[in-house]
């Protein structure tokens, strides 16, 4: 039976709040559940995180939580009547004063109070994800006068972008500083930083996260023009990157987005980082029960390009078919993976080995591509060996066994890696390894006659201690029949 290698991230929302729906979403294939901190109260977010943990326990699957910070997203203020209709050629102003009047068809306030200093006549402002655009004509004090280029219905609190980027707004907003401890309280496994400009924004987020007592991994959402200019450094400062195609497409233009998506994926893989592709991947399924052919191709192309995970937003958060969309995403990923030729991929880690577990991972993947094996088994404490193993594409599944729930949840996002709870029972490595393989046979992951690569540390239970690689053959009874050993102690 084919096992899906690409991971699926589903966003939580009203559509997934019912207990039976959440459990069905996990059973259908969701590996990571995203809590968007832009929506709902802190108590609602905390309740959803608890529901995820409970549902995952009932289903019997390791599931990670991704807390997504709001970031410094620029929004207009509210209208007196909640929305206005703008026509092409209309005059419209944006007011950056501290206490603007409720908006109307003439203009509206802006939450970002420095916008008047960042724009100049001729700039194009994009509102509501680019559905409405207006050109700056003049700036008078804190009021920006514009001409509507593409009109439409503009609602309260919609987002605003400057086409081409260049806003000086910081990457970590004041609200983010308050929300990071809240994400820690939710026991988030991943923290997504929205709108980072440079590596320092990611370093600042990491400092705040560690100060709050969390070891969560950091995800950089690439959605600003400035981030593209500093792409390599941002990726280096992060544990994972997310191609946030919504705001990024608004800033750079839709024509540039496909090529840029591929560039971000390539750069992330080059630096051995996890990469996630997101935004409107199956948007039509917010309403419809099946995806369009274009959406199927979009997901498949991201998988073929090497993305570790694909993410759903409104499709699961507020859509009519949250379970069906996971099932559809699962089918498409499996279909795309059948057409991926791992032999054509680069089979080396792009690092100089500073740690033994990196060298062990590279040796294991080299062996897996040159010797017929059915699985790789990693006995790991922190999950770092499994992470390095996942950086080289292979058709061989990686079963990562760990006692630590936090490590198993984090590994849920690693491509090709399937985390499994394993309680250490022996002090001797040989006995513990045999016990682990016996457990995998009982679970149906391995079968008699399978050849398996096992990575482990000779000092059991030590984080970062992987230093041993074994090639094993299971006998007809499922027990170890033959082994050869490569020891790099």
ABEGO torsion letter per residue (X at the ends): XBBBABBBBBBBBAAAABAAAAAAAAAAGBABBBBBAABEBAAAAAAAAAAAAAAAAAAGBBBBBBBBBAEABBBBBBBAAGBBBBBBGBBBBBBABABBBBBBAAEBBBABAAAAAABBBGBBBBBGGGABBBBBABBBEABBBBBBABBEBBBBGBBBBBBGEGBABBABBAAAAAAAAAAAAAGBABBBBBGBABAAAAAAAAAAAAAAGBABBBBBBBABAAAAAAAAAAAAABABBBBBAAAAAAAAEAAAAAAAAAAAAAAAAAAGBBBBBBEGAAAAAAABABBBAAAAAAAAAAAAAGBABBBBBAAAAABABAAAAAAAAAAAAAAAAAABBAAABBABBBBBBABAAAAAAAAAAAAAAABBBABBBBBBAAGAAAAAAAABBBABBBBBBBABAAAAAAAAABBGBBBBBBBBABABAAAAAAAAAAAAAAAGABBBGBBBBBBBBABBGBBGABABBBBBBBBAAGBBABBBBBBAX
